[in-house]
Amino acid sequence: MFQIGTIPKTQLNDNDNNVEHILADTHGIQQYLFKKIKSPPNMAASSPPKKPLDETHTPKTLMIHDGSMMRNVSATNLVHELHDAKITPHSINAPHTWPETRVLCLYTGGTIGMRSDDGVYSPKPGYLPEVLRTLPPLNDRLFIEKNFPSSAVKPYSLPPVRLMKKRVVYWIVEYDPLLDSCDMTFDDWIRIATDIRKAYHNYDGFVVLHGTDTLAYTASALSFMMENLGKPVIITGSQIPVAEVRSDGMENLVGALIIAGNFYIPEVCVYFNNKLMRGNRTIKLDNAALAAFDSPNMEPLAIMNINIQDPQCTLSLLCFLSRPSALLSVQEVNDSATTPTRMCILQDLKKYASGRGDDDRWTNRLVERYSRRCIRPTYKIVNYDSIFRTCSNQYPFTVHDNLCRDVGLLRIFPSMSIESVRSFLLPPTKGVVLQTYGAGNMPQKRQDIIEAIKEAIGRGCLIVNCSQCLKGQVDVNYATGKILYDIGVIPGSDMTSEAAMTKLCYVLGKDEWDLSTKKMMLQSNLRGEMTVTNDATTTREIDIIPHIAKCLRLSSGDEVQLIRDTILPPLFCSAAKMNKPEFLRRIKESGVNFSNPDYNLRTALHVAASNGNLDAVQYLLSIGVSVHAKDLFGYNPLLCAVKAKAIKCVVAIRNAGGVIDIPKYKLGVDLCLAAAYGDIEQLRCWKAAGSKLVETDYDKRTALHVAVSHNQVETVRYLIEQGLDPLAVDSFGTTPMSEAKRKNFKARCH
């Protein structure tokens, strides 16, 4: 069976090089095929809605605030609604000094969007999206009016943030009804994850606004449900509503948007009180303080202090100072140094450059004079070494929506009755988080409880042991804890009770896993939720780093780390360019994070894809390097592979979840440009990357319009085979067919 708009090559006259004949014959075939399969008789009926897991669940709808009113939109059409905008001449031709990054914000409810009526706070539908438009720190209204005048739904925009490389443009959608987080259910988690999945390829990051009471549960659940996540999902809320004079909501939302839009952190995180924490490591610690959340067993991934510093500025200057003086240039100083340091270095360049360029003493003097100032321990916004990445990135992002509710939490306390324990462990209970004393210790004299636990394990119940303490982990070396592991209890390391509970729900919902696999997965570090000690795993430091640190007389760990982050990215980018996966493996053994970008924000995967090095691409995908990271020019690895016409790399990255992440009109311009030059190989790469080749440029012209106007016969034939319509109308009322007639190809029509 043929597909709509797809023309079999055998139907075309390969010997006919006349453009008009090709278009005319093809149009007839298209009409025939369309009539044949317009109403397929065996069309499958739409599947019935899935039954909620929780009978108390309230179905939700999505609401969009378009500036004057709230209106309902289905999750399926969400992306089309948000991006259904006319392209204006200004948006195409105006120079943008700030690259834009897109963030989708989902508002579920909670204090952050509440309004006070007679001293009583409650969530009001439509209030938060409306009030955000009036707050300058959260919405640059002039920028939106200038750049999105015709958008069906006007977005919001953060003002430019100092030392951030991108401007955050975001859309906010609201669930109806809004929920107090105490009423959050498994079905709400599934709805949030599913909505993110449907919009996943259209945004660079996601922010979820949530009530604080069950925020840690939602963060933990989403971290497990979202498999092969490659973009940041930041959950935040507040203790005081965002519109109040004194509010932590504004700071939390601004920080969450900055992180989601500017940093490629493929995790579900919680952002609260200037700290970015791994979602499944977070607990609510205080119900009255602004520092409501903490990550007791793991340092924050980032802390936003007074200055949000980009480490690349310091690193570039460090490289500048450590090179031979003959290579120094005024331009490099201007690009890398802060203003006071820049003036000092410029003065020295003018004073010493003449006749002293090769004097090592001069170089050493510059290093001695400025390196301490420039590489002093500085605030590094994100600790990339702590970011958890899946061991493989060869599969696209998916959401696992089958969660098991038959789980519970059993907290051991002195003199607890055996009857309550036995009742708790009876079917249908399939999983239990057992909270024991200290380092996972159980009263040795309570053999009745131990026997009850052993009996439950014998019938297939999975029991995970966690500590009642906020900090620390269970220890299998204590005799009072070992008795549990001897009967089959699974050690939970340093997991929080929220993470252990939601992990059990996730693992038990994996029907394709047998019992032994589920036990193994509960002991494994699936999303960075637990500390797993493996004595066999060691890393080796690259020998060059200590030598460079010694040469520059660096002593502190922060300074050495800056050296490491400066030198290693170009090193493994070079290995990727030379297509040496074995060398990349050796570098990996030293503990290198391959997701660290170079000075142009290009990762090793960008470089390998740009050079068409399939072996390097496949290795980097296998160790989890992100397919979504964008360089300074807005290109992700898939676009780099397309531009390089490396179709095998395109297919590999596409299979790993890579998408064409540029505006449709820009894609249309690239397609038209390829068609103008008759570059069929480039068009094939775009097709392999996921384009249907029907995207239009700013004048609504398709690649077929342009191929006809340039008389690229073979390109016309190829585009027709791919299903492009010869009667598609551009902004001037012209079709490819009329273009062929207007060009007067009569000499070739006979």
C-alpha positions in Angstrom: 0.0 0.0 0.0 1.2 3.5 -0.9 1.3 6.2 1.7 -0.4 9.5 1.1 1.7 11.9 -0.9 4.4 9.2 -1.7 4.9 8.5 -5.4 6.5 5.2 -6.4 9.5 5.9 -8.6 8.3 3.3 -11.2 5.3 5.5 -11.9 7.5 8.3 -13.1 9.1 8.6 -16.5 12.8 8.5 -15.7 13.8 9.4 -19.3 11.7 12.6 -19.2 13.8 15.5 -18.1 11.0 18.0 -18.5 10.1 19.7 -15.3 6.5 20.5 -16.3 5.8 16.9 -17.5 7.2 15.5 -14.2 4.9 17.8 -12.2 1.8 17.2 -14.3 2.2 13.4 -14.3 2.9 13.3 -10.6 -0.1 15.4 -9.7 -2.4 12.9 -11.4 -0.8 10.0 -9.5 -1.2 11.9 -6.2 -4.9 12.5 -6.8 -5.4 8.8 -7.7 -3.6 7.6 -4.6 -5.4 10.1 -2.4 -8.8 8.9 -3.5 -7.7 5.3 -3.0 -6.6 5.6 0.6 -8.5 8.7 1.8 -10.8 6.5 3.9 -8.9 3.2 4.7 -11.5 0.5 5.5 -9.3 -1.1 8.2 -8.5 2.0 10.2 -8.1 1.0 13.8 -10.4 2.6 16.3 -8.9 5.0 18.8 -8.0 3.2 22.0 -10.3 3.9 25.0 -8.9 6.2 27.7 -6.8 4.5 30.3 -8.4 3.8 33.6 -7.0 5.9 36.4 -4.8 4.1 39.0 -6.3 6.1 41.8 -10.1 6.4 42.1 -9.8 9.8 43.8 -8.0 11.2 40.8 -9.6 14.3 39.2 -9.1 14.4 35.4 -7.2 17.5 34.3 -7.4 19.8 31.3 -4.7 22.2 30.1 -5.5 25.9 30.0 -3.6 28.6 28.1 -3.7 32.3 29.0 -3.5 34.2 25.7 -3.2 37.7 27.3 -6.9 38.5 27.6 -8.7 35.2 28.5 -8.1 31.6 29.5 -9.0 28.9 27.0 -8.8 25.1 27.0 -6.4 23.2 24.8 -5.8 19.4 24.5 -2.4 18.0 25.3 -2.1 16.7 21.7 -2.5 20.2 20.2 -0.5 21.9 22.9 2.6 22.4 20.8 0.7 23.6 17.7 -1.2 26.1 19.8 1.9 27.6 21.4 3.8 27.9 18.1 1.1 28.8 15.7 2.5 32.3 14.8 3.0 34.2 11.6 6.6 34.9 10.7 7.2 38.6 10.6 9.9 40.4 8.7 11.4 41.6 11.9 11.6 38.2 13.5 13.5 37.0 10.4 15.8 39.8 9.6 16.4 41.5 12.9 19.8 40.7 14.4 19.4 38.8 17.7 22.4 39.5 20.0 21.0 37.0 22.5 20.2 33.5 21.2 16.8 32.3 22.5 16.1 29.2 24.5 12.6 27.8 24.9 11.1 26.6 28.2 7.7 25.1 28.9 6.3 25.8 32.3 3.5 23.6 33.7 1.6 25.0 36.6 -0.1 22.3 38.7 -1.1 24.4 41.7 0.5 25.3 45.1 1.3 28.4 47.1 3.4 30.0 44.3 0.2 30.9 42.4 -2.2 31.6 45.3 -4.0 34.9 45.9 -5.1 36.3 49.2 -8.9 37.0 49.5 -9.8 38.4 52.9 -6.5 37.0 54.4 -7.2 33.5 53.1 -4.8 32.1 50.4 -6.2 29.9 47.7 -5.3 29.1 44.1 -7.2 31.0 41.5 -7.5 29.8 37.9 -5.8 32.2 35.5 -4.3 34.3 38.2 -0.6 33.2 38.0 -0.3 33.6 34.2 -1.9 37.0 34.3 0.2 38.4 37.2 3.5 37.1 35.6 3.0 39.3 32.6 3.1 42.4 34.9 6.3 41.5 36.8 9.4 42.9 35.0 11.8 40.4 36.5 9.7 37.6 35.0 8.6 39.1 31.7 10.3 41.5 29.3 7.1 42.9 27.7 8.9 45.1 25.2 10.8 42.1 23.9 7.7 40.0 23.6 5.7 42.8 21.8 8.6 43.4 19.4 9.4 39.8 18.6 6.2 37.9 19.0 3.5 40.3 17.7 1.4 37.7 15.9 1.8 34.7 18.2 -1.5 32.8 18.9 -0.3 32.6 22.5 2.2 35.2 23.5 5.1 33.8 25.5 6.9 35.3 28.4 10.6 36.3 28.4 13.2 36.8 31.2 15.2 39.9 30.8 18.8 39.3 29.7 20.8 37.7 32.6 24.4 38.9 33.1 26.9 36.3 31.9 24.2 33.9 30.7 24.6 33.2 27.0 20.9 32.8 26.1 17.7 34.7 26.7 14.9 32.5 28.2 11.6 32.6 26.4 8.9 30.5 28.1 5.3 29.5 27.8 3.1 28.8 30.8 0.1 26.4 30.8 -2.1 25.7 33.7 -3.9 22.5 34.8 -7.6 22.8 35.5 -8.5 22.2 38.3 -5.5 23.4 40.2 -4.5 21.1 43.0 -3.3 21.4 46.5 -0.3 19.1 46.4 -1.7 17.0 49.2 -4.2 15.7 46.6 -1.5 14.7 44.1 -2.0 11.2 42.7 -0.1 8.7 40.6 -2.3 9.7 37.7 -1.2 13.3 38.1 2.4 12.2 37.9 1.6 10.3 34.7 -0.2 13.3 33.2 2.7 15.6 33.9 5.2 13.2 32.5 3.1 12.5 29.4 2.6 16.2 28.7 6.3 16.7 28.9 6.8 13.8 26.5 4.4 15.3 23.9 6.1 18.6 24.0 9.6 17.2 24.5 11.2 18.0 21.1 9.9 21.6 21.0 11.6 23.0 24.1 15.0 23.1 25.6 13.9 22.6 29.2 10.8 22.2 31.4 9.7 23.8 34.7 7.0 22.3 36.9 5.3 24.6 39.4 4.1 22.5 42.3 2.9 22.7 45.9 5.6 22.0 48.5 3.9 19.2 50.6 4.4 16.4 48.1 7.0 18.1 45.8 9.7 15.6 46.8 7.5 12.6 46.0 6.7 14.1 42.5 10.3 14.8 41.8 11.4 11.3 42.8 8.5 9.7 40.8 9.2 11.7 37.6 12.9 10.9 37.8 12.1 7.2 37.5 9.2 7.4 35.1 11.2 9.5 32.6 13.6 7.1 30.8 16.5 8.3 28.8 15.8 11.9 29.8 18.1 14.3 27.9 16.8 17.7 29.0 16.4 19.5 32.3 13.1 19.1 34.2 13.1 21.6 37.1 10.4 21.4 39.8 9.9 24.4 42.1 7.3 26.1 44.2 7.4 28.6 47.0 6.5 29.3 50.7 5.0 32.7 49.8 3.0 33.5 46.7 4.9 35.0 43.8 2.8 38.2 43.7 3.4 39.1 47.3 5.7 42.0 48.2 8.0 39.6 50.1 8.1 36.4 48.2 10.5 33.5 47.5 8.3 32.5 44.6 9.8 35.0 42.2 13.4 34.0 43.0 12.6 30.3 42.7 10.8 30.7 39.4 13.5 32.9 37.9 16.3 30.5 39.0 14.4 27.5 37.7 13.9 29.2 34.3 17.6 30.2 34.1 18.7 26.6 34.8 16.2 25.0 32.5 17.0 27.3 29.6 20.8 27.7 29.9 22.2 24.4 31.2 22.0 20.9 29.7 21.3 18.9 32.9 19.5 15.7 31.9 17.8 15.2 35.3 14.7 15.9 37.2 15.8 18.5 39.7 14.3 20.6 42.5 15.2 24.3 42.6 14.5 26.0 45.9 16.1 28.8 47.9 19.0 29.3 45.4 19.9 25.6 45.4 19.5 23.1 42.6 19.2 19.6 44.0 18.7 16.2 42.4 15.0 15.5 42.6 15.2 12.0 44.0 17.7 13.1 46.7 15.4 15.9 48.0 13.2 16.0 51.1 11.1 18.7 52.6 12.9 19.7 55.8 11.0 22.7 57.1 7.4 23.8 56.6 8.0 27.4 57.7 11.4 28.4 56.5 12.2 29.6 52.9 14.9 27.0 52.8 12.2 24.3 52.9 14.1 21.6 51.0 17.4 20.0 51.4 19.5 17.1 49.9 20.9 15.5 53.0 23.1 12.9 51.4 24.3 14.8 48.4 25.7 18.2 47.7 23.6 20.5 45.5 24.2 20.3 41.8 24.4 24.1 41.8 24.1 27.1 44.2 23.2 30.5 42.9 24.9 33.1 45.0 25.1 36.9 44.3 26.9 36.5 41.0 25.9 33.9 38.4 29.4 33.3 36.9 30.2 31.5 33.7 33.4 29.6 34.3 34.4 29.9 30.6 35.4 33.5 31.2 37.9 32.5 33.8 39.0 29.5 31.9 39.7 31.4 28.7 41.9 33.9 30.5 43.8 31.1 32.2 44.5 29.5 28.8 45.5 33.0 27.5 48.0 33.5 30.3 49.5 30.1 30.2 50.5 30.2 26.5 53.6 31.6 24.9 53.5 35.4 24.7 54.0 35.4 21.0 50.5 34.0 20.6 48.8 36.7 22.7 46.5 39.1 21.0 44.5 42.1 22.0 41.3 40.5 20.7 41.8 37.5 23.0 42.2 39.8 25.9 39.0 41.6 25.0 37.1 38.3 24.7 38.3 36.7 27.9 39.2 39.2 30.6 37.1 41.3 32.9 37.5 45.0 32.5 40.1 45.8 35.3 42.2 42.9 34.3 41.8 43.7 30.6 43.2 47.2 31.1 46.2 46.0 33.0 47.1 43.3 30.4 46.6 45.8 27.5 49.0 48.2 29.2 51.6 45.4 29.6 51.1 44.3 26.0 51.8 47.8 24.7 54.8 48.1 27.0 56.5 44.7 26.5 55.3 43.4 23.1 58.0 45.1 21.1 61.1 42.9 21.0 60.2 40.9 24.1 57.6 38.5 22.6 59.7 35.4 23.1 61.0 36.2 26.5 59.9 33.5 28.9 60.6 35.8 31.9 57.9 38.2 30.5 55.4 35.3 30.1 56.2 34.1 33.7 55.7 37.6 35.0 52.2 37.9 33.4 51.3 34.5 34.8 52.6 35.4 38.2 50.9 38.8 38.1 47.4 37.8 36.9 46.8 34.1 37.2 46.2 34.3 41.0 43.6 37.1 40.3 41.9 35.3 37.4 41.9 31.7 38.7 41.2 32.3 42.3 38.6 29.9 43.7 35.4 31.2 42.0 31.8 30.2 42.1 31.0 27.6 39.5 27.3 27.5 38.8 26.9 23.8 38.0 28.9 20.9 39.3 28.8 18.9 36.0 30.8 16.0 37.5 27.9 15.3 39.9 25.2 15.2 37.2 23.8 11.7 36.7 23.7 10.4 33.1 22.4 7.1 31.9 25.2 4.7 30.8 23.7 4.7 27.3 22.1 7.4 25.2 21.2 5.2 22.2 17.5 5.1 22.9 15.0 8.0 22.7 13.1 9.6 25.6 10.1 7.6 26.8 7.8 7.7 29.8 7.0 4.6 31.8 3.4 5.1 33.0 2.7 1.8 34.8 3.1 2.3 38.5 2.3 -0.1 41.3 0.2 1.2 44.2 0.5 -1.9 46.4 3.5 -0.5 48.4 3.8 0.9 51.9 6.2 2.3 54.4 6.8 0.4 57.7 8.7 2.3 60.4 10.2 0.2 63.2 9.7 1.5 66.8 10.2 0.0 70.2 7.6 -2.5 71.4 5.6 -2.4 68.2 3.0 -5.2 68.0 3.5 -8.2 65.8 -0.1 -8.1 64.8 0.2 -4.7 63.1 3.4 -5.9 61.3 1.7 -9.0 60.0 -1.4 -7.1 58.9 0.8 -4.6 57.1 2.6 -7.3 55.2 -0.5 -9.3 54.0 -1.4 -9.3 50.3 -2.0 -7.3 48.2 1.2 -5.6 49.5 4.0 -6.2 46.9 6.6 -3.8 48.2 7.7 -2.3 51.5 10.1 0.4 52.5 11.3 -0.6 55.9 12.6 2.2 58.1 15.0 0.9 60.7 17.2 2.5 63.4 20.5 4.2 62.7 22.6 2.4 60.0 19.8 0.0 59.2 19.6 -1.9 62.5 16.8 -4.2 63.6 16.1 -5.4 67.2 17.7 -8.8 67.4 15.2 -10.0 70.0 12.2 -9.4 67.8 12.4 -12.7 66.0 8.6 -12.6 65.5 9.0 -9.5 63.3 11.9 -11.0 61.5 9.9 -14.1 60.8 7.0 -12.1 59.5 9.3 -10.2 57.1 10.9 -13.4 56.0 7.5 -14.9 55.3 6.5 -11.9 53.2 9.8 -12.1 51.2 9.1 -15.8 50.6 5.8 -15.0 48.8 7.6 -12.4 46.5 7.2 -9.2 48.4 10.1 -6.8 47.9 11.4 -5.1 51.1 13.9 -2.3 51.0 15.7 -1.2 54.2 16.4 2.5 54.7 17.5 4.4 57.7 15.2 6.6 59.9 18.0 9.2 60.0 18.1 12.0 57.5 21.8 11.6 56.8 23.8 8.5 56.3 23.2 5.1 54.8 22.5 1.6 55.9 25.5 -0.5 56.7 25.5 -4.3 56.1 28.5 -4.8 58.5 26.4 -4.4 61.7 25.1 -7.6 63.1 21.7 -6.0 63.9 21.4 -5.1 60.3 22.9 -8.2 58.7 20.1 -10.3 60.1 17.8 -8.5 57.7 20.0 -9.0 54.6 20.4 -12.7 55.5 16.7 -13.2 55.0 16.5 -11.3 51.7 15.8 -7.7 52.6 17.4 -5.3 50.0 19.8 -2.6 51.4 18.6 0.8 50.4 21.9 2.6 50.8 21.2 6.3 51.4 17.9 6.7 49.6 15.3 9.0 51.0 12.0 7.4 51.9 10.4 9.3 49.0 12.9 8.0 46.5 12.7 4.4 47.9 8.9 4.5 47.8 8.6 5.8 44.2 11.4 3.5 43.0 9.4 0.5 44.4 6.3 1.7 42.5 8.4 2.1 39.3 10.2 -1.3 39.6 7.1 -3.3 40.5 5.3 -1.7 37.5 7.9 -3.2 35.1 5.9 -6.3 34.2 8.6 -7.3 31.7 11.1 -7.9 34.5 11.1 -11.1 36.6 11.5 -11.0 40.4 15.3 -11.4 40.4 15.7 -8.6 37.9 13.5 -6.3 40.1 15.6 -7.1 43.1 18.8 -6.3 41.2 17.3 -3.0 39.9 16.3 -2.0 43.5 20.0 -2.3 44.4 21.2 -0.5 41.3 21.7 3.2 41.0 19.0 3.9 38.3 18.7 7.7 38.4 21.4 8.8 40.9 19.1 8.2 43.8 21.6 6.2 45.9 25.3 5.9 46.6 26.7 2.6 45.3 30.2 1.8 46.4 32.2 -0.4 44.1 35.8 -1.0 45.1 36.6 -2.4 41.7 35.8 0.9 40.0 38.7 3.3 40.0 39.7 6.2 37.9 43.1 7.3 36.8 44.1 11.0 36.6 45.5 12.1 33.3 49.2 12.6 33.9 49.4 16.0 32.2 47.1 17.8 34.7 49.4 17.6 37.8 52.4 18.7 35.6 50.6 21.8 34.3 49.4 22.6 37.8 52.9 22.4 39.1 54.2 24.6 36.3 51.7 27.3 37.1 52.3 26.9 40.8 48.7 26.0 41.6 47.9 24.4 44.9 44.2 24.5 45.7 41.8 21.9 44.4 39.6 24.6 42.7 42.5 25.9 40.7 43.5 22.4 39.5 39.9 21.7 38.6 39.8 24.8 36.5 42.9 23.6 34.7 41.3 20.2 34.2 38.0 21.7 32.8 40.0 24.0 30.5 42.3 21.4 28.9 40.3 18.2 28.7 37.3 19.3 26.5 39.6 20.3 23.6 41.5 17.0 24.2 38.6 14.7 23.8 37.1 16.9 21.0 40.3 16.4 19.1 40.0 12.6 19.7 36.5 12.7 18.4 37.6 14.7 15.3 40.3 12.0 14.6 37.7 9.3 15.0 39.6 7.4 17.8 37.1 5.7 20.0 39.9 3.7 21.8 41.6 6.9 22.8 38.2 8.2 24.0 37.8 5.1 26.1 41.1 5.7 27.8 40.2 9.3 28.5 36.9 8.0 30.0 38.8 5.8 32.4 40.3 9.0 34.0 36.8 10.1 35.1 36.3 12.7 32.3 32.8 14.0 31.8 32.4 14.0 28.0 29.4 16.3 28.3 31.6 19.2 29.2 31.7 21.6 26.3 34.6 23.6 24.8 34.8 27.3 24.5 32.2 27.2 21.7 29.9 25.0 23.8 30.6 22.1 21.5 30.8 18.7 22.9 32.8 15.8 21.6 29.6 14.5 19.9 29.2 17.8 18.0 32.8 17.4 16.7 32.4 13.7 15.8 29.1 14.4 14.0 30.6 17.4 12.1 33.4 15.2 10.8 31.1 12.2 9.9 33.0 9.9 12.3 30.5 7.2 12.9 32.7 5.1 15.3 33.2 8.1 17.6 29.6 9.0 17.4 28.4 5.5 18.3 30.8 5.4 21.3 29.8 8.8 22.6 26.2 7.8 22.4 26.9 4.6 24.2 28.2 6.5 27.2 25.3 9.0 27.4 26.6 12.2 25.8 23.5 14.4 25.2 22.0 14.5 21.7 20.2 17.7 22.7 23.1 20.0 23.7 23.4 23.1 21.6 26.6 24.9 20.7 27.2 28.6 20.7 25.6 28.8 17.2 22.4 26.9 18.2 23.4 23.6 16.5 22.8 20.2 18.2 24.8 17.1 17.1 22.1 16.0 14.7 22.2 19.4 12.8 26.0 19.1 12.7 25.7 15.6 11.1 23.2 16.9 8.5 25.4 19.9 7.6 28.3 17.4 7.1 26.1 15.2 4.9 27.1 12.3 7.1 23.9 10.3 6.7 25.1 7.3 8.8 25.8 9.6 11.7 22.4 11.3 11.2 20.7 7.9 11.4 22.6 7.0 14.6 21.8 10.3 16.4 18.2 10.2 15.2 17.8 6.7 16.6 19.1 8.0 19.9 16.4 10.7 20.1 18.0 13.6 18.3 15.6 16.0 16.6 15.8 18.9 14.2 15.7 21.7 16.7 15.5 24.9 14.6 12.4 27.0 13.7 10.5 25.5 10.7 11.1 28.6 8.5 14.9 28.2 9.0 14.6 24.6 8.1 12.6 25.6 5.1 15.4 28.1 4.1 18.0 25.3 4.3 15.9 22.9 2.2 15.3 25.6 -0.4 19.1 26.4 -0.5 19.9 22.7 -1.0 17.3 22.5 -3.8 18.6 25.6 -5.5 22.0 23.9 -5.8 20.6 20.5 -6.7 22.1 19.0 -3.6 20.1 15.8 -3.3 22.6 14.3 -0.8 21.8 17.2 1.6 18.1 16.7 1.1 18.4 13.0 1.9 20.2 13.9 5.1 17.4 16.2 6.1 14.9 13.5 5.3 16.9 11.0 7.5 17.0 13.5 10.3 13.2 13.6 10.4 12.2 16.4 8.0 9.3 15.6 5.6 10.9 18.1 3.2 7.7 20.0 3.0 8.8 22.8 5.3 8.6 26.3 3.8 10.7 29.4 4.0 9.6 32.8 5.0 7.7 33.2 1.7 5.9 29.8 2.1 8.0 28.5 -0.8 8.9 24.8 -0.6 12.1 23.2 -1.9 10.1 22.1 -4.9 9.3 25.7 -5.8 13.0 26.6 -5.7 14.1 23.4 -7.6 11.7 24.2 -10.4 12.8 27.9 -10.6 16.5 26.7 -10.9 15.6 24.0 -13.3 17.1 21.3 -11.1 15.4 18.4 -12.9 16.8 15.5 -10.8 16.1 17.4 -7.6 12.5 18.0 -8.8 12.2 14.3 -9.5 13.5 13.4 -6.0 11.2 15.8 -4.3 8.2 14.5 -6.2 9.1 11.0 -5.1 9.1 12.2 -1.5 5.5 13.5 -1.9 5.9 17.2 -2.3 2.8 18.8 -3.8 3.3 20.5 -7.2 0.2 22.6 -6.5 1.4 24.0 -3.2 0.8 27.8 -3.1 3.4 30.3 -1.8 2.9 33.8 -0.4 2.8 35.2 -4.0 0.1 32.7 -5.2 2.7 30.7 -7.2 2.8 26.9 -7.4 5.7 24.8 -8.7 3.5 23.9 -11.7 2.8 27.5 -12.6 6.5 28.3 -12.0 7.4 25.7 -14.6 5.0 27.1 -17.1 6.1 30.7 -16.3 9.7 29.8 -16.9 8.6 28.7 -20.4 10.2 25.3 -20.6 8.6 24.7 -24.0 11.8 23.4 -25.6 11.8 20.5 -23.2 8.0 20.0 -23.1 7.9 18.4 -26.6 
